[in-house]
Amino acid sequence: MDRLHRYRPSPDEEHSQELLVDRKTHISHIFLAQGEIYSIYPRGSSVELMEWWKRLPRKVAAKVVSVGLGDFLSHLPVADRHRKLPVALAERWWDSTNSFHLPFGEMTLTPLDFTCITGVAVGGLPIPWDYNVRENTNYINEQLGWVPAFASADAIRVTDILSFYKDKAIDENDDVQLAHLTRVFFLYMLGCTLLSNTAKTIHLCCLPALEDVDRIGDYNWGGAGMATLYRFMSAVSRQRTKSLGGYSFVWEVWAYEILQLSPYKLKQDKRDVLPRMWRWRSCNRAS
């Protein structure tokens, strides 16, 4: 972290009005013009998700693995979050290019970076969003086995999912109940990690992609998770929020791995570990 200093625009950037637009609304302007101290709060929690994942019926866990999320869920690290690093990154992020403007040039989180860090592939069919799903309670009940209360227009609280389903008795010989559990667990996982937001909700508009539990993995969930990271980093850089949504630990690991900015020494520093986020779990940090 000692090598990433307070943002200062280079002489070339001073004259670049085409790419670095609306500077006065950018987070870097706060530091340069006002000297204000800014804090960013990472969203998403994996502790209860990991506990539920370990307790899933074997058939449901197998479905989740077949989707391509087995490595992601099995290697979600319990890690203390760095509060200063996301601020330093946001100072250098420009939503006009979706990239970090660094002293040596531009860099960004690529699909390959995202996959190497999380184990979640980027690619597949576009996710079919249905923004009118709330109006069809029969459809929701058919897909989830339950009609949850809505926290907003088309979103439900992830805590409601956990409260209703975590300890619910499931007949492992009932394919309908297993399909319900597969869908609600997937929604909970998205709401806690890849698509987490400031309201701690998950939108049910993605339900059409979960209808056929054998084809959930056909859709581009990694792309949706990566787009969520971009969207929240852009919102933070423009001071529209102080919370980083999505699985924001990806930004930290990216900076540790790509920019070599880690303040930690690792007990086991194996370079061939995938997904890369597993290297940065708290129990592997020596300092």
VOLUM-263286 format. One record per residue (C-alpha): residue number from 1; z, x, y. Coordinates in pm, whole numbers, always signed. Layout:
<kolmar i="NUM" pz="Z" px="X" py="Y"/>
...
# end
This chain:
<kolmar i="1" pz="+0" px="+0" py="+0"/>
<kolmar i="2" pz="+50" px="+292" py="+238"/>
<kolmar i="3" pz="-326" px="+337" py="+257"/>
<kolmar i="4" pz="-403" px="-16" py="+379"/>
<kolmar i="5" pz="-311" px="-13" py="+747"/>
<kolmar i="6" pz="-311" px="-285" py="+1012"/>
<kolmar i="7" pz="-661" px="-424" py="+1062"/>
<kolmar i="8" pz="-863" px="-270" py="+1346"/>
<kolmar i="9" pz="-1231" px="-359" py="+1395"/>
<kolmar i="10" pz="-1469" px="-66" py="+1378"/>
<kolmar i="11" pz="-1707" px="+3" py="+1670"/>
<kolmar i="12" pz="-1992" px="-142" py="+1466"/>
<kolmar i="13" pz="-1800" px="-462" py="+1405"/>
<kolmar i="14" pz="-1724" px="-501" py="+1774"/>
<kolmar i="15" pz="-2092" px="-571" py="+1834"/>
<kolmar i="16" pz="-2155" px="-779" py="+1522"/>
<kolmar i="17" pz="-2140" px="-1138" py="+1642"/>
<kolmar i="18" pz="-2371" px="-1264" py="+1369"/>
<kolmar i="19" pz="-2138" px="-1199" py="+1074"/>
<kolmar i="20" pz="-1790" px="-1190" py="+1225"/>
<kolmar i="21" pz="-1795" px="-1530" py="+1395"/>
<kolmar i="22" pz="-1519" px="-1712" py="+1586"/>
<kolmar i="23" pz="-1290" px="-1413" py="+1601"/>
<kolmar i="24" pz="-1021" px="-1586" py="+1803"/>
<kolmar i="25" pz="-955" px="-1830" py="+1515"/>
<kolmar i="26" pz="-928" px="-1548" py="+1262"/>
<kolmar i="27" pz="-594" px="-1428" py="+1128"/>
<kolmar i="28" pz="-667" px="-1071" py="+1240"/>
<kolmar i="29" pz="-670" px="-1192" py="+1601"/>
<kolmar i="30" pz="-302" px="-1292" py="+1570"/>
<kolmar i="31" pz="-205" px="-932" py="+1498"/>
<kolmar i="32" pz="-436" px="-779" py="+1754"/>
<kolmar i="33" pz="-372" px="-1018" py="+2042"/>
<kolmar i="34" pz="-23" px="-1153" py="+1977"/>
<kolmar i="35" pz="+148" px="-913" py="+1735"/>
<kolmar i="36" pz="+277" px="-1212" py="+1538"/>
<kolmar i="37" pz="+420" px="-1155" py="+1191"/>
<kolmar i="38" pz="+239" px="-1373" py="+939"/>
<kolmar i="39" pz="+351" px="-1473" py="+590"/>
<kolmar i="40" pz="+141" px="-1610" py="+302"/>
<kolmar i="41" pz="+285" px="-1797" py="+7"/>
<kolmar i="42" pz="+112" px="-1776" py="-333"/>
<kolmar i="43" pz="+87" px="-2103" py="-523"/>
<kolmar i="44" pz="+82" px="-2174" py="-894"/>
<kolmar i="45" pz="+342" px="-2111" py="-1161"/>
<kolmar i="46" pz="+288" px="-2009" py="-1520"/>
<kolmar i="47" pz="+642" px="-2004" py="-1668"/>
<kolmar i="48" pz="+661" px="-2369" py="-1782"/>
<kolmar i="49" pz="+291" px="-2362" py="-1870"/>
<kolmar i="50" pz="+349" px="-2070" py="-2108"/>
<kolmar i="51" pz="+645" px="-2249" py="-2269"/>
<kolmar i="52" pz="+438" px="-2562" py="-2329"/>
<kolmar i="53" pz="+144" px="-2355" py="-2457"/>
<kolmar i="54" pz="+366" px="-2199" py="-2724"/>
<kolmar i="55" pz="+486" px="-2542" py="-2837"/>
<kolmar i="56" pz="+147" px="-2716" py="-2860"/>
<kolmar i="57" pz="+47" px="-2862" py="-3197"/>
<kolmar i="58" pz="-174" px="-2622" py="-3391"/>
<kolmar i="59" pz="-484" px="-2842" py="-3364"/>
<kolmar i="60" pz="-451" px="-2878" py="-2986"/>
<kolmar i="61" pz="-396" px="-2504" py="-2939"/>
<kolmar i="62" pz="-708" px="-2440" py="-3147"/>
<kolmar i="63" pz="-910" px="-2667" py="-2915"/>
<kolmar i="64" pz="-785" px="-2476" py="-2610"/>
<kolmar i="65" pz="-874" px="-2144" py="-2774"/>
<kolmar i="66" pz="-1222" px="-2274" py="-2857"/>
<kolmar i="67" pz="-1271" px="-2357" py="-2488"/>
<kolmar i="68" pz="-1236" px="-1985" py="-2415"/>
<kolmar i="69" pz="-892" px="-1996" py="-2255"/>
<kolmar i="70" pz="-690" px="-1846" py="-2538"/>
<kolmar i="71" pz="-680" px="-1494" py="-2388"/>
<kolmar i="72" pz="-595" px="-1633" py="-2046"/>
<kolmar i="73" pz="-300" px="-1841" py="-2165"/>
<kolmar i="74" pz="-172" px="-1582" py="-2412"/>
<kolmar i="75" pz="-169" px="-1308" py="-2149"/>
<kolmar i="76" pz="-43" px="-1491" py="-1840"/>
<kolmar i="77" pz="+195" px="-1232" py="-1699"/>
<kolmar i="78" pz="+539" px="-1302" py="-1562"/>
<kolmar i="79" pz="+513" px="-1093" py="-1248"/>
<kolmar i="80" pz="+690" px="-1067" py="-915"/>
<kolmar i="81" pz="+442" px="-1147" py="-641"/>
<kolmar i="82" pz="+365" px="-910" py="-356"/>
<kolmar i="83" pz="+405" px="-1093" py="-23"/>
<kolmar i="84" pz="+246" px="-834" py="+208"/>
<kolmar i="85" pz="-71" px="-756" py="+13"/>
<kolmar i="86" pz="-230" px="-1104" py="+47"/>
<kolmar i="87" pz="-175" px="-1085" py="+425"/>
<kolmar i="88" pz="-348" px="-746" py="+440"/>
<kolmar i="89" pz="-639" px="-885" py="+238"/>
<kolmar i="90" pz="-669" px="-1201" py="+447"/>
<kolmar i="91" pz="-691" px="-992" py="+764"/>
<kolmar i="92" pz="-1005" px="-835" py="+625"/>
<kolmar i="93" pz="-1165" px="-1145" py="+469"/>
<kolmar i="94" pz="-1446" px="-1317" py="+658"/>
<kolmar i="95" pz="-1554" px="-1663" py="+549"/>
<kolmar i="96" pz="-1897" px="-1603" py="+702"/>
<kolmar i="97" pz="-1971" px="-1350" py="+426"/>
<kolmar i="98" pz="-1704" px="-1433" py="+162"/>
<kolmar i="99" pz="-1616" px="-1066" py="+150"/>
<kolmar i="100" pz="-1361" px="-813" py="+267"/>
<kolmar i="101" pz="-1472" px="-593" py="+558"/>
<kolmar i="102" pz="-1319" px="-254" py="+485"/>
<kolmar i="103" pz="-1348" px="+84" py="+661"/>
<kolmar i="104" pz="-1609" px="+198" py="+409"/>
<kolmar i="105" pz="-1808" px="-128" py="+388"/>
<kolmar i="106" pz="-1790" px="-473" py="+232"/>
<kolmar i="107" pz="-1641" px="-565" py="-106"/>
<kolmar i="108" pz="-1559" px="-891" py="-277"/>
<kolmar i="109" pz="-1427" px="-1040" py="-598"/>
<kolmar i="110" pz="-1727" px="-1070" py="-831"/>
<kolmar i="111" pz="-1766" px="-1298" py="-1137"/>
<kolmar i="112" pz="-1732" px="-990" py="-1360"/>
<kolmar i="113" pz="-1411" px="-890" py="-1177"/>
<kolmar i="114" pz="-1271" px="-1241" py="-1224"/>
<kolmar i="115" pz="-1349" px="-1244" py="-1595"/>
<kolmar i="116" pz="-1209" px="-893" py="-1657"/>
<kolmar i="117" pz="-889" px="-982" py="-1472"/>
<kolmar i="118" pz="-826" px="-1328" py="-1622"/>
<kolmar i="119" pz="-1023" px="-1342" py="-1945"/>
<kolmar i="120" pz="-1192" px="-1661" py="-1824"/>
<kolmar i="121" pz="-1571" px="-1653" py="-1828"/>
<kolmar i="122" pz="-1773" px="-1752" py="-1521"/>
<kolmar i="123" pz="-2079" px="-1953" py="-1621"/>
<kolmar i="124" pz="-2175" px="-2272" py="-1798"/>
<kolmar i="125" pz="-2270" px="-2625" py="-1708"/>
<kolmar i="126" pz="-2178" px="-2766" py="-1366"/>
<kolmar i="127" pz="-1857" px="-2968" py="-1386"/>
<kolmar i="128" pz="-1940" px="-3340" py="-1346"/>
<kolmar i="129" pz="-1703" px="-3465" py="-1075"/>
<kolmar i="130" pz="-1636" px="-3840" py="-1048"/>
<kolmar i="131" pz="-1477" px="-3915" py="-711"/>
<kolmar i="132" pz="-1437" px="-4285" py="-796"/>
<kolmar i="133" pz="-1230" px="-4229" py="-1110"/>
<kolmar i="134" pz="-915" px="-4376" py="-955"/>
<kolmar i="135" pz="-1076" px="-4719" py="-945"/>
<kolmar i="136" pz="-1111" px="-4725" py="-1325"/>
<kolmar i="137" pz="-759" px="-4739" py="-1467"/>
<kolmar i="138" pz="-888" px="-4845" py="-1810"/>
<kolmar i="139" pz="-1096" px="-4527" py="-1827"/>
<kolmar i="140" pz="-799" px="-4313" py="-1725"/>
<kolmar i="141" pz="-578" px="-4474" py="-1988"/>
<kolmar i="142" pz="-851" px="-4426" py="-2249"/>
<kolmar i="143" pz="-880" px="-4055" py="-2168"/>
<kolmar i="144" pz="-512" px="-3969" py="-2115"/>
<kolmar i="145" pz="-322" px="-4239" py="-2304"/>
<kolmar i="146" pz="-134" px="-4306" py="-1981"/>
<kolmar i="147" pz="-206" px="-4412" py="-1623"/>
<kolmar i="148" pz="-15" px="-4176" py="-1390"/>
<kolmar i="149" pz="+85" px="-4254" py="-1033"/>
<kolmar i="150" pz="-150" px="-4108" py="-775"/>
<kolmar i="151" pz="-6" px="-3866" py="-520"/>
<kolmar i="152" pz="-322" px="-3882" py="-304"/>
<kolmar i="153" pz="-672" px="-4030" py="-314"/>
<kolmar i="154" pz="-767" px="-3904" py="-660"/>
<kolmar i="155" pz="-494" px="-3654" py="-754"/>
<kolmar i="156" pz="-177" px="-3666" py="-961"/>
<kolmar i="157" pz="+126" px="-3438" py="-954"/>
<kolmar i="158" pz="+128" px="-3168" py="-1219"/>
<kolmar i="159" pz="+504" px="-3219" py="-1257"/>
<kolmar i="160" pz="+437" px="-3581" py="-1362"/>
<kolmar i="161" pz="+213" px="-3456" py="-1642"/>
<kolmar i="162" pz="+485" px="-3223" py="-1766"/>
<kolmar i="163" pz="+757" px="-3488" py="-1742"/>
<kolmar i="164" pz="+559" px="-3746" py="-1935"/>
<kolmar i="165" pz="+396" px="-3535" py="-2207"/>
<kolmar i="166" pz="+590" px="-3214" py="-2268"/>
<kolmar i="167" pz="+843" px="-3364" py="-2508"/>
<kolmar i="168" pz="+640" px="-3667" py="-2614"/>
<kolmar i="169" pz="+622" px="-3713" py="-2992"/>
<kolmar i="170" pz="+265" px="-3664" py="-3116"/>
<kolmar i="171" pz="+129" px="-3767" py="-3454"/>
<kolmar i="172" pz="-67" px="-3458" py="-3557"/>
<kolmar i="173" pz="-279" px="-3669" py="-3789"/>
<kolmar i="174" pz="-389" px="-3902" py="-3508"/>
<kolmar i="175" pz="-707" px="-3763" py="-3353"/>
<kolmar i="176" pz="-680" px="-3997" py="-3052"/>
<kolmar i="177" pz="-332" px="-3873" py="-2962"/>
<kolmar i="178" pz="-440" px="-3512" py="-3010"/>
<kolmar i="179" pz="-737" px="-3566" py="-2779"/>
<kolmar i="180" pz="-506" px="-3719" py="-2515"/>
<kolmar i="181" pz="-273" px="-3420" py="-2537"/>
<kolmar i="182" pz="-564" px="-3175" py="-2517"/>
<kolmar i="183" pz="-690" px="-3337" py="-2196"/>
<kolmar i="184" pz="-351" px="-3361" py="-2024"/>
<kolmar i="185" pz="-259" px="-3004" py="-2117"/>
<kolmar i="186" pz="-590" px="-2885" py="-1978"/>
<kolmar i="187" pz="-529" px="-3077" py="-1653"/>
<kolmar i="188" pz="-180" px="-2926" py="-1630"/>
<kolmar i="189" pz="-313" px="-2576" py="-1692"/>
<kolmar i="190" pz="-576" px="-2621" py="-1419"/>
<kolmar i="191" pz="-317" px="-2757" py="-1174"/>
<kolmar i="192" pz="-80" px="-2467" py="-1238"/>
<kolmar i="193" pz="-335" px="-2186" py="-1230"/>
<kolmar i="194" pz="-711" px="-2195" py="-1174"/>
<kolmar i="195" pz="-719" px="-2501" py="-945"/>
<kolmar i="196" pz="-363" px="-2498" py="-808"/>
<kolmar i="197" pz="-316" px="-2620" py="-452"/>
<kolmar i="198" pz="-53" px="-2658" py="-183"/>
<kolmar i="199" pz="+36" px="-3014" py="-290"/>
<kolmar i="200" pz="+95" px="-2918" py="-656"/>
<kolmar i="201" pz="-155" px="-3179" py="-770"/>
<kolmar i="202" pz="-466" px="-3190" py="-987"/>
<kolmar i="203" pz="-767" px="-3409" py="-917"/>
<kolmar i="204" pz="-868" px="-3649" py="-1192"/>
<kolmar i="205" pz="-1228" px="-3640" py="-1074"/>
<kolmar i="206" pz="-1291" px="-3372" py="-1339"/>
<kolmar i="207" pz="-1208" px="-3614" py="-1623"/>
<kolmar i="208" pz="-1575" px="-3665" py="-1724"/>
<kolmar i="209" pz="-1586" px="-3297" py="-1827"/>
<kolmar i="210" pz="-1288" px="-3357" py="-2059"/>
<kolmar i="211" pz="-1421" px="-3665" py="-2239"/>
<kolmar i="212" pz="-1555" px="-3469" py="-2535"/>
<kolmar i="213" pz="-1275" px="-3226" py="-2619"/>
<kolmar i="214" pz="-1516" px="-3024" py="-2833"/>
<kolmar i="215" pz="-1740" px="-2955" py="-2531"/>
<kolmar i="216" pz="-1483" px="-2876" py="-2261"/>
<kolmar i="217" pz="-1576" px="-2509" py="-2290"/>
<kolmar i="218" pz="-1939" px="-2585" py="-2199"/>
<kolmar i="219" pz="-1842" px="-2622" py="-1833"/>
<kolmar i="220" pz="-1797" px="-2357" py="-1567"/>
<kolmar i="221" pz="-1418" px="-2355" py="-1528"/>
<kolmar i="222" pz="-1417" px="-1987" py="-1436"/>
<kolmar i="223" pz="-1660" px="-2056" py="-1152"/>
<kolmar i="224" pz="-1439" px="-2340" py="-1028"/>
<kolmar i="225" pz="-1135" px="-2112" py="-1039"/>
<kolmar i="226" pz="-1317" px="-1838" py="-851"/>
<kolmar i="227" pz="-1446" px="-2084" py="-589"/>
<kolmar i="228" pz="-1089" px="-2209" py="-539"/>
<kolmar i="229" pz="-975" px="-1852" py="-466"/>
<kolmar i="230" pz="-1257" px="-1808" py="-213"/>
<kolmar i="231" pz="-1182" px="-2141" py="-45"/>
<kolmar i="232" pz="-811" px="-2071" py="+0"/>
<kolmar i="233" pz="-864" px="-1712" py="+115"/>
<kolmar i="234" pz="-1105" px="-1846" py="+377"/>
<kolmar i="235" pz="-855" px="-2114" py="+484"/>
<kolmar i="236" pz="-576" px="-1856" py="+515"/>
<kolmar i="237" pz="-799" px="-1619" py="+713"/>
<kolmar i="238" pz="-864" px="-1904" py="+962"/>
<kolmar i="239" pz="-496" px="-2004" py="+982"/>
<kolmar i="240" pz="-561" px="-2347" py="+831"/>
<kolmar i="241" pz="-290" px="-2288" py="+571"/>
<kolmar i="242" pz="-25" px="-2032" py="+483"/>
<kolmar i="243" pz="-60" px="-2091" py="+109"/>
<kolmar i="244" pz="-298" px="-1920" py="-132"/>
<kolmar i="245" pz="-417" px="-2169" py="-391"/>
<kolmar i="246" pz="-591" px="-2104" py="-720"/>
<kolmar i="247" pz="-459" px="-1837" py="-953"/>
<kolmar i="248" pz="-386" px="-1614" py="-655"/>
<kolmar i="249" pz="-240" px="-1330" py="-866"/>
<kolmar i="250" pz="-606" px="-1241" py="-923"/>
<kolmar i="251" pz="-625" px="-1108" py="-565"/>
<kolmar i="252" pz="-332" px="-874" py="-626"/>
<kolmar i="253" pz="-470" px="-741" py="-953"/>
<kolmar i="254" pz="-812" px="-696" py="-791"/>
<kolmar i="255" pz="-657" px="-484" py="-515"/>
<kolmar i="256" pz="-455" px="-283" py="-766"/>
<kolmar i="257" pz="-751" px="-219" py="-995"/>
<kolmar i="258" pz="-1046" px="-193" py="-756"/>
<kolmar i="259" pz="-891" px="-63" py="-433"/>
<kolmar i="260" pz="-619" px="+138" py="-613"/>
<kolmar i="261" pz="-353" px="-1" py="-379"/>
<kolmar i="262" pz="-74" px="-58" py="-628"/>
<kolmar i="263" pz="+281" px="+27" py="-514"/>
<kolmar i="264" pz="+387" px="+31" py="-881"/>
<kolmar i="265" pz="+383" px="+283" py="-1161"/>
<kolmar i="266" pz="+313" px="+137" py="-1502"/>
<kolmar i="267" pz="+510" px="+216" py="-1814"/>
<kolmar i="268" pz="+198" px="+178" py="-2028"/>
<kolmar i="269" pz="-111" px="+257" py="-1825"/>
<kolmar i="270" pz="-382" px="+182" py="-2078"/>
<kolmar i="271" pz="-718" px="+143" py="-1907"/>
<kolmar i="272" pz="-884" px="-52" py="-2187"/>
<kolmar i="273" pz="-650" px="-352" py="-2168"/>
<kolmar i="274" pz="-819" px="-691" py="-2124"/>
<kolmar i="275" pz="-752" px="-916" py="-1947"/>
<kolmar i="276" pz="-650" px="-669" py="-1678"/>
<kolmar i="277" pz="-379" px="-892" py="-1533"/>
<kolmar i="278" pz="-167" px="-818" py="-1844"/>
<kolmar i="279" pz="-118" px="-458" py="-1726"/>
<kolmar i="280" pz="+61" px="-578" py="-1412"/>
<kolmar i="281" pz="+332" px="-795" py="-1567"/>
<kolmar i="282" pz="+678" px="-719" py="-1432"/>
<kolmar i="283" pz="+814" px="-575" py="-1758"/>
<kolmar i="284" pz="+540" px="-307" py="-1752"/>
<kolmar i="285" pz="+628" px="-186" py="-1404"/>
<kolmar i="286" pz="+840" px="+127" py="-1383"/>
<kolmar i="287" pz="+903" px="+88" py="-1012"/>
# end
